[in-house]
């Protein structure tokens, strides 16, 4: 079991920015449509994201976008074709092109982080980048418009970090005053408080919030070698286990559309499989039927999930899988992709945290 240490006082606000039990696996057999999106327009121009979201991907030196079944548009050109990944901020207006560069209103800017750094957007407006591998030896926040740098070194040996959806707090995994675990601090690094301590889990991996900011989904590797997908309810301190696996769990994505759907991968590279479930109904757990190895990209509205379906870690076909398992191919030979989907759910501050966890 993962031991919890939860504290009673709510994390105070800050004037910082307002602004990513064992279950039986069932298998669905999806239908496939053969129509991909149409050819892109010749010119590139930033356009607002549709309310239901769209899939975007790197195509050489261009960033293309499409709603499943719709026409392809070009949002950016002359970008680094070798960017290891892309990620939109919470409003869908700014794009990380790997750790070192970002696109703001169509202009490419330097983030100040190294090309091999681990970075993510601040929330909810995403004017800053959170990461490790910049000027500071530890976690830092870099404001892209002003160049200001904030040291968030409230933990030692930080492994993973992400913003709370409301933007006033940061959650990170590392060594704190109570030991190794998950800690919550303000977005200036003040008042760090442990949420979960890994007494029998020497490694805690991916973190993903529900859009209301009241529940945290995370992966943990336990002493016995099993990998667990956990759900932490901040208000009650209850810790649940959505599933366990002999293979590593990663690429966790929670829908931003308020339906509390979660997707993740089990296994690595050529052996990776994609699984989904409704957080409140673990009986809904399914393994997606893909042609090859799966890579979770993100959720669109109406329970649609974007994935890369390939044979290895080098990319593959970009596909949107519907709530009933129907498949809509979007593009071929895609290596880096992201969903652009501004959240319709407004997050509140973290709830009061209980003083003791259940035994």
C-alpha positions as CSV (number, residue, x, y, z in Angstrom):
1,X,0.0,0.0,0.0
2,X,1.0,3.6,-0.6
3,X,1.0,5.3,2.8
4,X,-0.6,8.7,2.9
5,X,0.1,11.7,5.1
6,X,-2.5,14.4,4.7
7,X,-2.6,17.7,6.4
8,X,-5.6,19.7,7.6
9,X,-4.9,23.2,6.6
10,X,-5.8,24.3,3.0
11,X,-2.9,25.6,1.0
12,X,-3.1,29.3,1.0
13,X,-3.7,31.4,-2.1
14,X,-1.0,33.4,-3.8
15,X,-0.8,36.4,-6.0
16,X,1.0,34.3,-8.7
17,X,-0.4,33.4,-12.0
18,X,-4.1,33.0,-12.3
19,X,-2.8,32.3,-15.4
20,X,-0.5,18.5,-18.5
21,X,-7.5,-2.9,-6.9
22,X,-6.8,-5.2,-9.9
23,X,-9.5,-4.9,-12.6
24,X,-10.4,-7.2,-15.3
25,X,-9.5,-5.9,-18.8
26,X,-12.3,-6.1,-21.4
27,X,-11.7,-5.8,-25.1
28,X,-13.8,-3.9,-27.6
29,X,-13.5,-4.4,-31.3
30,X,-13.7,-1.0,-33.0
31,X,-14.9,-0.3,-36.5
32,X,-12.5,1.5,-38.7
33,X,-13.2,4.3,-41.3
34,X,-10.7,4.7,-44.0
35,X,-11.1,8.4,-44.6
36,X,-8.3,10.6,-43.4
37,X,-8.5,14.4,-43.2
38,X,-8.1,16.4,-46.4
39,X,-4.9,18.1,-47.6
40,X,-3.9,21.2,-45.7
41,X,-4.4,24.8,-46.9
42,X,-1.3,26.3,-48.5
43,X,-0.9,29.1,-46.0
44,X,-0.3,28.9,-42.3
45,X,-2.2,31.0,-39.8
46,X,-3.0,30.7,-36.1
47,X,-6.7,30.1,-35.5
48,X,-8.8,29.6,-32.3
49,X,-9.4,26.0,-31.2
50,X,-12.9,24.6,-31.7
51,X,-14.8,24.1,-28.5
52,X,-14.7,20.3,-28.8
53,X,-11.0,20.3,-29.3
54,X,-8.8,19.3,-32.3
55,X,-5.8,17.1,-32.9
56,X,-2.5,18.8,-33.9
57,X,0.8,17.2,-35.1
58,X,4.2,18.0,-36.5
59,X,4.5,17.5,-40.2
60,X,8.0,18.3,-41.1
61,X,8.5,21.9,-40.2
62,X,4.8,22.6,-40.0
63,X,2.2,22.2,-37.2
64,X,-1.0,20.9,-38.7
65,X,-4.5,20.7,-37.1
66,X,-7.7,18.9,-37.8
67,X,-11.0,18.0,-36.3
68,X,-11.6,14.3,-36.9
69,X,-13.1,13.9,-40.4
70,X,-12.6,17.6,-41.1
71,X,-10.1,19.5,-43.3
72,X,-6.5,20.0,-42.3
73,X,-5.3,23.5,-41.5
74,X,-1.7,24.7,-41.0
75,X,-1.2,26.7,-37.8
76,X,2.6,27.2,-37.9
77,X,5.4,26.8,-40.3
78,X,9.2,27.0,-40.1
79,X,9.3,25.2,-36.7
80,X,12.0,22.7,-35.6
81,X,11.1,19.4,-37.4
82,X,13.1,17.5,-34.8
83,X,11.1,18.7,-31.8
84,X,10.7,15.7,-29.5
85,X,7.1,16.6,-28.6
86,X,4.5,19.4,-28.6
87,X,2.1,20.6,-25.9
88,X,-0.6,23.3,-25.9
89,X,-1.2,25.6,-22.9
90,X,-4.6,25.6,-21.1
91,X,-6.1,28.2,-23.4
92,X,-4.9,26.6,-26.6
93,X,-3.1,29.8,-27.6
94,X,0.6,28.9,-26.9
95,X,2.5,25.8,-28.0
96,X,5.6,24.1,-26.6
97,X,7.8,22.8,-29.4
98,X,10.0,20.5,-27.2
99,X,11.5,21.9,-24.0
100,X,13.7,24.7,-25.5
101,X,11.2,26.6,-27.7
102,X,7.6,27.8,-27.7
103,X,5.3,29.5,-30.2
104,X,3.5,32.6,-29.0
105,X,1.1,34.2,-31.4
106,X,2.9,32.5,-34.2
107,X,6.4,33.7,-33.1
108,X,9.0,31.2,-32.0
109,X,10.7,32.1,-28.6
110,X,13.3,30.5,-26.4
111,X,12.0,29.0,-23.1
112,X,15.4,29.1,-21.4
113,X,15.4,25.3,-20.7
114,X,17.8,22.8,-22.1
115,X,16.7,20.6,-25.0
116,X,16.6,17.6,-22.7
117,X,14.7,19.2,-19.9
118,X,11.3,18.1,-18.5
119,X,8.9,21.0,-18.9
120,X,5.1,21.7,-18.8
121,X,2.8,24.7,-19.0
122,X,1.6,26.7,-16.0
123,X,-2.2,26.8,-15.6
124,X,-4.7,28.0,-16.4
125,X,-3.5,30.7,-18.8
126,X,-0.1,29.2,-19.5
127,X,2.1,32.3,-19.7
128,X,4.9,30.5,-17.8
129,X,6.8,27.2,-18.3
130,X,7.5,24.9,-15.3
131,X,10.5,22.6,-15.5
132,X,13.9,21.3,-14.5
133,X,17.1,21.9,-16.5
134,X,17.2,25.7,-16.7
135,X,19.4,28.2,-14.9
136,X,18.5,26.8,-11.4
137,X,19.6,23.4,-10.1
138,X,16.0,22.2,-9.5
139,X,12.4,23.1,-10.3
140,X,11.8,26.6,-11.7
141,X,9.1,28.6,-13.3
142,X,10.0,30.8,-16.3
143,X,7.7,33.7,-17.4
144,X,8.0,33.7,-21.2
145,X,6.7,37.3,-21.7
146,X,9.0,38.9,-19.1
147,X,11.9,36.4,-18.7
148,X,11.4,36.3,-14.9
149,X,12.6,33.2,-13.2
150,X,11.1,31.8,-9.9
151,X,12.9,29.2,-7.9
152,X,10.5,26.5,-6.8
153,X,13.0,24.3,-5.0
154,X,10.6,23.2,-2.3
155,X,11.8,19.5,-2.7
156,X,15.1,17.8,-3.2
157,X,15.6,15.5,-6.3
158,X,12.3,16.5,-7.9
159,X,11.2,13.8,-10.4
160,X,7.9,15.0,-11.7
161,X,5.9,18.3,-11.4
162,X,2.7,19.8,-12.7
163,X,0.4,22.8,-12.0
164,X,-2.9,22.4,-10.2
165,X,-5.6,23.4,-12.7
166,X,-6.6,26.5,-10.8
167,X,-3.1,27.9,-11.2
168,X,-2.3,28.8,-7.6
169,X,-0.4,25.6,-6.6
170,X,2.1,23.2,-7.9
171,X,2.3,19.5,-7.1
172,X,5.6,17.6,-7.4
173,X,7.3,14.3,-6.6
174,X,10.5,14.3,-4.6
175,X,12.2,14.2,-1.3
176,X,10.5,16.5,1.3
177,X,10.5,17.1,5.0
178,X,8.3,14.0,5.5
179,X,10.2,11.7,3.1
180,X,9.7,10.8,-0.5
181,X,6.3,11.4,-2.0
182,X,3.9,13.8,-3.6
183,X,3.8,17.4,-2.2
184,X,1.6,20.4,-2.8
185,X,3.0,24.0,-2.6
186,X,2.0,27.4,-3.7
187,X,3.1,28.5,-7.2
188,X,6.0,30.4,-5.6
189,X,7.2,27.3,-3.8
190,X,5.9,28.3,-0.4
191,X,4.1,26.1,2.2
192,X,4.9,22.7,0.9
193,X,2.6,19.9,2.3
194,X,2.7,16.2,1.7
195,X,-0.2,14.6,-0.1
196,X,1.1,11.0,-0.4
197,X,4.2,9.3,0.9
198,X,5.8,6.4,-1.0
199,X,6.6,4.2,2.0
200,X,6.2,1.1,-0.2
201,X,6.4,2.8,-3.6
202,X,10.0,3.8,-4.4
203,X,8.9,5.5,-7.6
204,X,6.0,7.7,-8.4
205,X,5.6,8.6,-12.1
206,X,3.0,10.5,-14.2
207,X,0.6,12.9,-12.5
208,X,-2.8,14.1,-13.9
209,X,-5.5,16.2,-12.3
210,X,-9.2,16.0,-13.0
211,X,-10.2,19.4,-14.5
212,X,-12.0,20.5,-11.3
213,X,-8.7,20.0,-9.4
214,X,-10.2,17.8,-6.6
215,X,-8.7,14.5,-7.7
216,X,-5.2,13.4,-8.7
217,X,-4.5,10.3,-10.8
218,X,-0.9,9.0,-10.6
219,X,1.2,6.0,-11.4
220,X,3.4,4.3,-8.7
221,X,5.8,1.4,-8.8
222,X,5.7,-0.6,-5.6
223,X,8.3,-2.7,-3.7
224,X,7.0,-5.9,-5.1
225,X,7.5,-4.7,-8.7
226,X,3.8,-4.1,-9.5
227,X,2.8,-0.9,-11.1
228,X,-0.4,0.8,-9.8
229,X,-2.6,3.5,-11.2
230,X,-3.9,5.4,-8.1
231,X,-6.7,7.9,-7.5
232,X,-6.3,10.4,-4.7
233,X,-9.4,12.3,-3.4
234,X,-8.0,15.5,-1.9
235,X,-11.1,16.4,0.1
236,X,-11.5,13.0,1.9
237,X,-7.9,11.7,1.7
238,X,-9.2,8.5,0.2
239,X,-6.7,6.6,-1.9
240,X,-8.0,4.2,-4.5
241,X,-6.3,1.9,-7.1
242,X,-7.8,2.0,-10.6
243,X,-5.7,-0.9,-11.9
244,X,-2.5,-2.8,-11.4
245,X,-0.1,-4.1,-14.0
246,X,3.1,-6.1,-14.4
247,X,4.2,-3.5,-17.0
248,X,5.1,0.2,-16.4
249,X,2.1,2.6,-16.5
250,X,2.5,6.0,-18.1
251,X,1.1,8.6,-20.5
252,X,-1.8,9.3,-18.2
253,X,-4.5,11.6,-19.7
254,X,-7.7,12.8,-17.9
255,X,-10.4,14.3,-20.0
256,X,-10.8,18.0,-19.6
257,X,-14.5,17.9,-20.6
258,X,-15.8,17.0,-17.2
259,X,-16.7,13.4,-17.9
260,X,-13.8,12.0,-15.7
261,X,-12.5,9.6,-18.3
262,X,-8.8,8.5,-18.0
263,X,-6.5,6.9,-20.4
264,X,-3.0,5.4,-19.9
265,X,-0.5,3.1,-21.4
266,X,0.9,-0.2,-20.0
267,X,4.2,-1.4,-21.3
268,X,6.8,0.4,-23.3
269,X,7.6,1.0,-27.0
270,X,6.6,-1.9,-29.2
271,X,4.8,-3.6,-26.2
272,X,2.7,-0.6,-25.1
273,X,-1.1,-1.0,-24.9
274,X,-3.7,1.7,-24.4
275,X,-6.4,1.4,-21.7
276,X,-9.3,3.7,-20.7
277,X,-11.8,3.8,-17.9
278,X,-14.3,6.1,-16.3
279,X,-12.8,7.1,-13.0
280,X,-16.1,6.5,-11.0
281,X,-16.8,3.2,-12.7
282,X,-13.8,0.9,-12.9
283,X,-16.0,-1.8,-14.5
284,X,-15.8,0.4,-17.6
285,X,-12.0,-0.4,-18.0
286,X,-11.2,-1.3,-21.6
287,X,-8.1,-2.1,-23.6
288,X,-8.2,-0.4,-27.0
289,X,-7.7,-2.6,-30.0
290,X,-4.9,-1.1,-32.0
291,X,-2.9,-2.4,-34.9
292,X,0.4,-1.9,-33.1
293,X,1.8,-0.2,-30.1
294,X,-0.2,2.7,-28.6
295,X,0.7,6.2,-27.4
296,X,-1.9,8.3,-25.7
297,X,-2.2,11.8,-27.1
298,X,-5.3,13.2,-25.3
299,X,-9.0,13.5,-25.0
300,X,-11.5,15.4,-27.2
301,X,-15.2,15.9,-26.3
302,X,-17.8,13.2,-26.5
303,X,-15.4,10.6,-25.1
304,X,-13.1,10.6,-28.1
305,X,-9.4,9.7,-27.6
306,X,-6.5,10.6,-29.8
307,X,-3.7,8.0,-30.0
308,X,-0.7,7.2,-32.1
309,X,-0.9,3.6,-33.4
310,X,2.5,2.4,-34.5
311,X,4.9,-0.5,-34.4
312,X,7.6,1.1,-32.1
313,X,8.6,4.3,-30.3
314,X,9.2,6.2,-33.5
315,X,5.5,7.1,-34.2
316,X,2.8,5.8,-36.5
317,X,-0.7,6.6,-37.5
318,X,-2.6,9.4,-35.7
319,X,-6.1,8.0,-34.9
320,X,-9.1,9.2,-33.0
321,X,-11.1,6.4,-31.2
322,X,-14.7,7.2,-30.4
323,X,-16.6,6.3,-27.3
324,X,-18.0,3.2,-29.0
325,X,-14.7,2.1,-30.4
326,X,-15.1,3.6,-33.9
327,X,-11.8,4.7,-35.4
328,X,-11.1,7.8,-37.5
329,X,-7.7,8.0,-39.1
330,X,-6.3,11.6,-39.1
331,X,-2.7,11.4,-40.5
332,X,0.1,8.9,-41.2
333,X,3.7,8.7,-40.1
334,X,3.2,11.0,-37.1
335,X,5.9,11.3,-34.4
336,X,4.7,14.2,-32.2
337,X,1.1,15.2,-31.6
338,X,-1.1,17.0,-29.0
339,X,-4.7,17.7,-28.4
340,X,-5.7,21.4,-28.4
341,X,-8.7,21.6,-26.2
342,X,-9.3,24.5,-23.8
343,X,-11.1,23.2,-20.7
344,X,-14.7,24.1,-20.3
345,X,-14.5,23.2,-16.6
346,X,-13.4,25.9,-14.1
347,X,-11.2,24.6,-11.4
348,X,-11.3,25.8,-7.8
349,X,-8.5,25.9,-5.3
350,X,-7.5,22.6,-3.7
351,X,-10.0,21.6,-1.0
352,X,-9.2,21.4,2.7
353,X,-7.0,18.4,3.4
354,X,-7.8,15.9,6.2
355,X,-5.4,15.8,9.1
356,X,-5.2,11.9,9.0
357,X,-5.4,9.4,6.2
358,X,-7.6,6.3,6.7
359,X,-5.7,3.2,7.9
